[in-house]
Amino acid sequence: MALTPLALVALAGIVHGAQARTYQVTGPVTALTNDTITVQKGKDLWEIGRDGGTKVAGDLRVGEKVTVQYRIIATQIDVKPAGTKGTKSPSKKK
C-alpha cells in the first residue's frame, strides 16, 4: 500500500508531536565531566546529563557561559496499585 504525500505529512506530524518538549538553561559552567555538565542559574546549580549524542558548539570549559537545551525524558515508570478513592471514615459528631 502506497502512502500519499498528505499521509506522509500527517505521519511525520504524529512522530514529531511525540517528542518531549525542549527546555533551556543559560549560565556559567561550574563543573564538567564526560557524563554531566553543571550550570549555575542564579543561586541554583543545574546538573544535566550528557552522552555521545550531545552536540557541543565551541570550546566547552568550566567558567564559560553556555546555553544548554535539554528534554525531560522518563527512564522508568512504576505503576502503583489503585487505592480506595473517595472513602473517608465518617466523622464522629460530638
Helices and strands as residue ranges (DSSP letters): H 5-17, E 22-32, E 36-41, E 44-49, E 65-71
